[in-house]
Amino acid sequence: MKNMQKWGIVVAVIVAVVVVFAMKQKSKQPEAIVLSASEAPPSEGTSAVADQPATAEKPLPQLIDLGAKKCVPCKMMAPILEDLAANYADRFTTIFYDVWENRTPAQQYGVRTIPTQIFLDPDGKELFRHEGYISKEDILKKWEELGYGMTDGGAA
């Protein structure tokens, strides 16, 4: 009889821990890290294009990286994304979503694997999608191929 009581208490504690964990996960706010200081991330359920600041002459294209802070290829991408955000913020906006912490962007963009990079034009139209690690050089080359010159100071 005492064994049954002990098992009942253990099960009750496990259930309580699971409930608390589930409630914490539900209360987490969606997280998007806008690596470019010029824009805010898109909100859930809105256009993929973030609002431009009033001082912007024209909207910028966007590079959206969907990954996770703990995935190895995603960790390899982090310094590249930070570099792009610091050095190309006047040419395109860099946004990172951790899809392990918030699955909504992965569902919104139909992500099958991480990391995934999505190149959007200034109107939010998808121009190109890449799955897996991609180098800074290949990202800049792709912007060139898409008609957004990265060496001459902006979009074509």
Secondary structure as GFF3:
##gff-version 3
##sequence-region A 1 156
A	DSSP	alpha_helix	2	27	.	.	.	ID=ss1
A	DSSP	beta_strand	32	34	.	.	.	ID=ss2
A	DSSP	beta_strand	62	67	.	.	.	ID=ss3
A	DSSP	alpha_helix	72	87	.	.	.	ID=ss4
A	DSSP	beta_strand	93	98	.	.	.	ID=ss5
A	DSSP	alpha_helix	104	108	.	.	.	ID=ss6
A	DSSP	beta_strand	116	120	.	.	.	ID=ss7
A	DSSP	beta_strand	126	131	.	.	.	ID=ss8
A	DSSP	alpha_helix	136	145	.	.	.	ID=ss9
###
